[in-house]
Amino acid sequence: MSISTYKIPIGPIHPSLAEPMTFNFEISGEKIQSVDLAPGDNHRGIEFMGRNRNIVQIIYLAERICGICSASHPFAFCRAVENAAGIEVPPRAEYIRVIIAELERIHSHILWAGIAAEELGFNSVLYLSWKVREEVLDLLEILTGNRINYGMYMIGGVRRDISEEHMPRIMKTLQYYKDAYQTLEDVFLKDPSIALRTKNVGIMTYEDALHLTSVGPTARASGVKKDVRQDQPYSAYADMDIKAITPDIYSGEVNGDVYDRIIVRILEVFQSVQIIEYCLDNLPEGEILSEPKIVKLLGTLKKAKGEGVGRHEAPRGEVIHYIKLNESENPEVWKARAPTYNNLMSWLPMLQRQEIADIPIVIASIDPCIGCMDRVTLVDSNTSKKQVLTREELMKLSIAKTRRILK
C-alpha cells in the first residue's frame, strides 16, 4: 500500500521565517517525509562590491554581512589580510579583539534563545531573554559606540582601547551574567514544557553532523567537538585552554536534538564570561594598532602581494574569509563563507519524520542567517536556462579557477 503524501511550500515569506528562504515539504498526515531547500532569494552581491573597494573600506562592508555577527566577519577578514600582507598585531589588540568577540557571543546566544522561545509559543520567555540581553548590548555601546556594527576591528589591531575606566562596568556585566545563568538554566533547561517541545525533536546524529560538515553549536550539540578556538587557537585564545562545549557536560548524554542545542548555547554564555575574565586579568600593556595612520597602512597594502585566510569561531560556527592581494588598492579575490552555509544541509535529517508543528523550532535551532550565506545560481545568458553541474564538472571548474588565481 503506497503512502499518500501532499506538498507544503513554506517561504520565501512566512511568519516563522525571519529571512527569505523556501522549503518544499512532502507530508504524510502530520509527518514530514522529505524536504527540499531552495535558497537564493536574499543574495546581496557583497563580495562583488568588496572587489571595487580598497582593503580598509571592505572591513565595514564585511561587518555588515551579518548584524548579529558584526564582530565575527571583520575579525576573520582582518586576520586574512594580515596573513596575506605579513602584518603583526600587537598583543593588547589581540586580547581586545577576543573580548569584543565573546561579548558578541553572549548577546547572539541569548538573542537566539528568545527567538527559539517565540517559535515555541512562549512570548513571555522571549521578553525575559531579550531583557537579559540588554545588559551586554549596553556594554558594547559603552566600549564601541554602537550596539551592533561596532567598528572596532582594523587591519593590524583595533580602533579603540579598553581603559581602566571601563573595567568596573565590564565586571558589573560579567557578574550580571553569572547571576543570570541560573535563571536561563531554570527557564530553558529545567522547564517541562520546553523539554516536551525540544527533546527528541530535530535529531541530527554524530555521523550526520560529520558527513554534512556542520559547524558551531549545531555540530557540538551532536557530540562533534569542533571549535576553531580549540582546534587552531588564535589571538588571545592561544593563551587559553578552550574546550568545545557538548551537551553531555550538562546532561551526561548526547542526543543531537533541539534540547541539546539549547544546552550548548546556554553553557557557552557562561564560557564566554570566563574567557572575558581571563582576558581582563591578563590584558597586556602596549599599542592597539601596528600602524595607526590609515594612509600609511593603505600604502603598505597596495604594495602587498599574497594570499591569506582568516578563521574565527563565530556564535553560529566557523566563519572563513579568503583574500588575494596583488599590489593593488583593491583585492583581486575576496571570498567569505558564513557558518549557515555549512549548517544548511543539517536541516535534512533534522526535519525528517518530524511533526508539521515542529518545523519552526527545528529551522530556528541551527540559528540560521540566510543573508550571510546566500549564493546565486549560474544562468546561461543565451538560453536563460539554469546550469546544473555534476560533481565531476564542478571539481574541474574549481581546479581551473584555482589555477587562474595562482597565475
C-alpha positions as CSV (number, residue, x, y, z in Angstrom):
1,M,0.0,0.0,0.0
2,S,1.5,3.3,-1.1
3,I,1.7,6.2,1.3
4,S,-0.5,9.2,0.3
5,T,1.5,12.4,0.5
6,Y,1.0,16.0,-0.3
7,K,3.3,19.0,-0.7
8,I,3.5,22.1,1.5
9,P,5.7,25.0,0.4
10,I,6.9,27.3,3.2
11,G,8.5,30.6,2.3
12,P,10.1,32.6,0.9
13,I,7.9,34.9,3.1
14,H,6.4,33.2,6.2
15,P,5.6,34.4,9.7
16,S,8.1,31.8,11.2
17,L,11.0,32.9,8.9
18,A,13.0,36.0,9.7
19,E,14.6,36.0,6.3
20,P,13.5,34.8,2.8
21,M,14.0,31.1,2.3
22,T,11.9,28.4,0.6
23,F,11.2,24.9,2.0
24,N,9.3,22.4,-0.1
25,F,7.9,19.7,2.2
26,E,6.5,16.3,1.3
27,I,3.9,15.5,4.0
28,S,2.1,12.3,5.0
29,G,-0.6,13.1,7.6
30,E,1.2,15.2,10.1
31,K,4.7,13.8,9.4
32,I,7.4,15.2,7.1
33,Q,8.5,12.6,4.6
34,S,11.1,14.7,2.8
35,V,12.2,18.4,2.4
36,D,13.9,20.2,-0.5
37,L,15.7,23.5,0.3
38,A,15.5,26.5,-2.1
39,P,17.7,29.4,-1.0
40,G,18.7,32.3,-3.3
41,D,16.1,35.0,-2.5
42,N,18.5,37.1,-0.4
43,H,21.7,37.3,-2.3
44,R,23.3,40.8,-1.9
45,G,26.5,40.6,-4.0
46,I,28.7,41.7,-1.1
47,E,31.9,40.0,-2.4
48,F,31.4,41.8,-5.8
49,M,31.1,45.1,-4.1
50,G,34.2,44.4,-2.0
51,R,36.3,43.9,-5.0
52,N,35.6,47.5,-6.0
53,R,36.7,49.0,-2.7
54,N,40.1,49.4,-1.1
55,I,41.1,46.9,1.7
56,V,40.2,49.2,4.6
57,Q,36.8,50.0,3.2
58,I,36.0,46.3,3.0
59,I,36.2,46.0,6.7
60,Y,33.0,47.9,7.2
61,L,31.3,46.0,4.3
62,A,32.3,42.7,6.0
63,E,30.9,44.0,9.3
64,R,27.5,44.3,7.6
65,I,27.4,40.8,6.2
66,C,25.6,40.0,9.4
67,G,24.3,42.4,12.1
68,I,24.4,39.7,14.8
69,C,28.0,38.6,13.8
70,S,29.3,42.2,13.2
71,A,32.5,41.3,15.1
72,S,33.0,37.9,13.6
73,H,33.3,38.8,9.9
74,P,35.6,41.8,10.3
75,F,37.7,39.7,12.8
76,A,38.1,36.9,10.2
77,F,38.6,39.4,7.3
78,C,41.4,41.4,9.2
79,R,43.1,38.1,10.0
80,A,43.0,37.1,6.3
81,V,44.6,40.5,5.2
82,E,47.2,40.3,8.0
83,N,48.2,36.8,6.9
84,A,48.4,37.9,3.3
85,A,50.4,41.1,4.0
86,G,52.5,39.8,6.8
87,I,51.2,42.3,9.4
88,E,51.7,41.6,13.1
89,V,49.0,42.5,15.6
90,P,50.0,43.9,19.0
91,P,49.3,41.6,21.9
92,R,46.9,44.1,23.6
93,A,44.8,44.3,20.4
94,E,44.6,40.5,20.2
95,Y,43.1,40.4,23.7
96,I,40.6,43.3,23.0
97,R,39.5,41.5,19.8
98,V,38.6,38.4,21.8
99,I,36.8,40.4,24.5
100,I,34.5,42.0,21.9
101,A,34.0,38.7,20.1
102,E,33.0,37.0,23.3
103,L,30.6,39.8,24.3
104,E,29.0,39.3,20.9
105,R,28.7,35.6,21.5
106,I,26.8,36.3,24.7
107,H,24.4,38.6,23.0
108,S,23.9,36.3,20.0
109,H,23.2,33.2,22.0
110,I,20.7,35.0,24.3
111,L,19.0,36.6,21.3
112,W,18.7,33.1,19.7
113,A,17.2,31.7,23.0
114,G,14.5,34.4,22.8
115,I,13.7,33.6,19.2
116,A,13.6,29.9,20.0
117,A,11.1,30.6,22.8
118,E,8.9,32.6,20.4
119,E,8.9,29.8,17.9
120,L,7.7,27.5,20.7
121,G,4.9,30.0,21.5
122,F,6.4,31.3,24.8
123,N,6.4,35.0,24.3
124,S,7.0,35.7,27.9
125,V,10.3,33.9,27.7
126,L,11.2,35.9,24.6
127,Y,10.7,39.1,26.6
128,L,12.7,37.7,29.5
129,S,15.6,36.7,27.3
130,W,15.8,40.0,25.5
131,K,15.7,41.8,28.7
132,V,18.7,39.8,29.9
133,R,20.4,40.5,26.6
134,E,20.1,44.3,27.0
135,E,23.0,44.3,29.6
136,V,25.6,43.2,27.1
137,L,24.3,45.5,24.4
138,D,24.6,48.4,26.7
139,L,28.2,47.4,27.5
140,L,29.1,47.1,23.8
141,E,27.7,50.5,23.2
142,I,29.9,51.9,26.0
143,L,33.0,50.2,24.6
144,T,32.5,50.8,20.9
145,G,29.8,53.5,20.5
146,N,27.3,51.0,18.9
147,R,25.1,48.1,20.0
148,I,25.9,46.4,16.7
149,N,28.3,47.2,13.9
150,Y,31.0,48.1,16.4
151,G,33.6,49.5,14.1
152,M,36.3,48.0,16.4
153,Y,38.4,45.9,14.1
154,M,41.2,47.3,12.0
155,I,43.9,45.6,10.0
156,G,46.8,45.4,12.4
157,G,44.7,45.7,15.6
158,V,41.6,47.5,17.0
159,R,40.4,51.1,16.7
160,R,39.5,51.7,20.3
161,D,41.2,50.7,23.6
162,I,39.7,49.4,26.8
163,S,40.8,51.6,29.6
164,E,40.8,51.3,33.4
165,E,37.6,53.5,33.4
166,H,35.8,50.7,31.6
167,M,36.7,47.9,34.0
168,P,34.1,48.5,36.7
169,R,31.3,48.5,34.1
170,I,32.7,45.3,32.4
171,M,33.0,43.5,35.7
172,K,29.4,44.5,36.6
173,T,28.1,43.0,33.3
174,L,30.1,39.8,33.8
175,Q,28.7,39.4,37.3
176,Y,25.2,40.1,35.9
177,Y,25.5,37.1,33.6
178,K,26.9,34.9,36.3
179,D,23.8,35.7,38.4
180,A,21.5,35.3,35.3
181,Y,22.9,31.9,34.4
182,Q,20.7,30.1,37.0
183,T,17.6,31.9,35.6
184,L,18.5,30.9,32.0
185,E,19.1,27.3,33.1
186,D,15.8,27.2,35.0
187,V,13.8,28.6,32.1
188,F,15.3,26.8,29.2
189,L,16.8,23.5,30.6
190,K,14.5,22.7,33.5
191,D,11.1,23.8,32.3
192,P,9.0,20.7,31.4
193,S,7.1,22.5,28.6
194,I,10.3,23.4,26.7
195,A,11.7,19.9,27.3
196,L,8.5,18.3,25.8
197,R,8.8,20.5,22.7
198,T,12.5,20.1,22.2
199,K,13.7,16.7,23.4
200,N,13.9,14.1,20.7
201,V,12.9,16.7,18.2
202,G,15.1,17.7,15.2
203,I,17.7,15.0,15.8
204,M,21.0,15.0,13.9
205,T,23.4,12.2,14.7
206,Y,27.1,12.5,15.3
207,E,27.7,10.7,11.9
208,D,25.3,13.1,10.0
209,A,27.0,16.1,11.7
210,L,30.4,15.0,10.4
211,H,29.1,13.9,6.9
212,L,27.2,17.2,6.4
213,T,30.2,19.3,7.7
214,S,28.1,21.1,10.3
215,V,29.9,23.7,12.4
216,G,29.4,25.6,15.7
217,P,26.7,24.8,18.3
218,T,24.9,22.8,15.6
219,A,27.8,20.3,15.3
220,R,28.7,20.4,19.0
221,A,25.1,19.6,20.0
222,S,25.6,16.3,18.1
223,G,28.8,15.5,20.0
224,V,31.3,16.8,17.5
225,K,34.0,18.6,19.5
226,K,34.7,21.1,16.8
227,D,35.7,24.7,17.7
228,V,38.3,26.8,15.9
229,R,39.3,28.4,19.3
230,Q,40.2,24.9,20.5
231,D,41.5,23.2,17.3
232,Q,43.6,26.1,15.8
233,P,43.7,28.7,18.6
234,Y,44.5,32.3,17.5
235,S,44.7,35.8,19.1
236,A,44.2,35.6,22.9
237,Y,42.6,32.2,22.6
238,A,46.1,30.7,22.0
239,D,46.9,31.6,25.6
240,M,43.9,29.8,27.0
241,D,42.8,26.1,27.1
242,I,39.5,26.4,25.3
243,K,37.3,23.2,25.3
244,A,34.4,22.7,22.9
245,I,31.1,22.6,24.7
246,T,29.0,19.5,24.2
247,P,25.6,18.6,25.8
248,D,27.0,15.7,27.8
249,I,28.8,18.2,30.1
250,Y,25.4,19.1,31.4
251,S,23.1,16.1,30.9
252,G,25.6,13.3,30.7
253,E,24.4,12.2,27.2
254,V,24.3,13.4,23.6
255,N,21.1,13.1,21.6
256,G,21.7,15.7,18.9
257,D,18.2,17.2,19.3
258,V,16.9,20.8,19.7
259,Y,17.2,20.5,23.5
260,D,20.9,19.7,23.2
261,R,21.4,22.8,21.0
262,I,19.8,24.8,23.8
263,I,22.2,23.3,26.3
264,V,25.3,24.1,24.2
265,R,24.3,27.8,23.8
266,I,23.4,28.3,27.4
267,L,26.7,26.8,28.6
268,E,28.7,28.8,26.1
269,V,27.3,32.1,27.6
270,F,29.0,31.2,30.8
271,Q,32.1,30.0,29.0
272,S,32.3,33.4,27.3
273,V,32.2,35.1,30.7
274,Q,35.2,33.1,31.8
275,I,37.1,33.9,28.6
276,I,36.5,37.6,29.1
277,E,37.6,37.4,32.7
278,Y,40.8,35.8,31.7
279,C,41.5,38.5,29.0
280,L,40.9,41.3,31.5
281,D,43.1,39.7,34.1
282,N,45.9,39.2,31.6
283,L,45.4,42.2,29.3
284,P,48.9,43.2,28.1
285,E,50.1,46.8,28.0
286,G,51.1,48.4,24.7
287,E,49.8,49.7,21.4
288,I,46.5,48.7,19.9
289,L,47.5,49.2,16.2
290,S,50.5,48.1,14.3
291,E,50.1,51.2,12.1
292,P,47.8,53.9,13.4
293,K,48.0,56.1,10.2
294,I,45.4,54.7,7.8
295,V,47.0,56.4,4.7
296,K,50.3,54.7,5.5
297,L,48.6,51.4,6.1
298,L,46.8,51.7,2.7
299,G,50.2,52.4,1.1
300,T,51.6,49.2,2.6
301,L,48.6,47.1,1.5
302,K,48.9,48.5,-2.1
303,K,52.4,47.0,-2.3
304,A,51.4,43.7,-0.7
305,K,51.1,40.5,-2.8
306,G,49.9,37.2,-1.4
307,E,47.0,35.1,-0.2
308,G,45.5,35.0,3.3
309,V,42.8,33.0,5.1
310,G,41.2,34.2,8.3
311,R,39.1,31.9,10.5
312,H,37.0,32.7,13.6
313,E,34.6,30.8,15.7
314,A,31.6,33.0,15.3
315,P,28.5,32.4,17.6
316,R,26.9,30.2,14.8
317,G,30.2,28.4,14.0
318,E,33.3,28.8,11.9
319,V,33.5,31.8,9.6
320,I,36.2,31.9,6.9
321,H,37.5,34.8,4.8
322,Y,39.9,34.4,2.0
323,I,41.7,37.3,0.2
324,K,44.2,37.6,-2.6
325,L,46.3,40.8,-2.7
326,N,48.1,41.7,-5.9
327,E,49.9,45.0,-5.5
328,S,46.6,47.0,-6.0
329,E,44.3,49.1,-3.9
330,N,41.5,46.6,-4.5
331,P,41.7,42.9,-3.7
332,E,42.0,40.5,-6.6
333,V,39.8,38.0,-4.8
334,W,37.7,38.2,-1.7
335,K,35.5,35.2,-0.5
336,A,33.5,34.9,2.7
337,R,32.0,31.7,4.0
338,A,29.4,32.1,6.8
339,P,28.6,29.2,9.1
340,T,25.0,28.9,7.9
341,Y,26.4,27.8,4.5
342,N,27.8,24.7,6.3
343,N,24.8,24.2,8.5
344,L,22.1,24.5,5.8
345,M,22.1,20.8,4.9
346,S,21.7,19.8,8.6
347,W,18.0,20.6,8.2
348,L,17.5,17.5,6.0
349,P,18.0,14.8,8.7
350,M,16.6,17.2,11.4
351,L,13.3,17.6,9.7
352,Q,12.8,14.0,8.5
353,R,9.8,12.3,10.2
354,Q,9.1,15.4,12.4
355,E,5.6,16.9,13.0
356,I,4.5,19.9,11.0
357,A,4.1,21.8,14.2
358,D,7.8,21.3,14.9
359,I,9.1,22.9,11.7
360,P,9.6,26.4,13.1
361,I,11.7,25.4,16.1
362,V,13.8,22.8,14.1
363,I,14.5,25.5,11.5
364,A,15.4,28.0,14.2
365,S,17.6,25.5,16.1
366,I,20.6,26.0,13.8
367,D,20.4,29.8,14.3
368,P,20.2,30.4,10.5
369,C,21.4,33.7,8.9
370,I,20.2,33.5,5.3
371,G,21.6,36.9,4.2
372,C,25.1,35.8,5.4
373,M,25.3,32.6,3.4
374,D,23.1,33.2,0.3
375,R,24.6,32.4,-3.1
376,V,23.5,32.7,-6.7
377,T,22.6,30.2,-9.4
378,L,24.5,30.3,-12.7
379,V,22.3,31.1,-15.6
380,D,23.3,30.8,-19.3
381,S,22.5,34.2,-20.7
382,N,21.9,32.8,-24.2
383,T,19.3,30.2,-23.2
384,S,18.1,31.6,-19.8
385,K,18.3,28.0,-18.5
386,K,19.7,27.0,-15.2
387,Q,23.1,25.3,-15.5
388,V,23.2,22.1,-13.4
389,L,26.7,20.8,-12.8
390,T,27.7,17.2,-11.8
391,R,30.3,16.7,-9.0
392,E,33.0,15.9,-11.6
393,E,32.2,19.1,-13.6
394,L,32.2,21.2,-10.5
395,M,35.6,19.8,-9.5
396,K,37.1,20.5,-12.9
397,L,35.8,24.1,-12.8
398,S,37.2,24.6,-9.2
399,I,40.6,23.3,-10.2
400,A,40.7,25.5,-13.3
401,K,39.7,28.6,-11.3
402,T,42.3,27.9,-8.7
403,R,45.0,27.7,-11.4
404,R,43.8,31.0,-12.8
405,I,44.0,32.7,-9.4
406,L,47.5,31.3,-8.8
407,K,48.9,32.6,-12.1
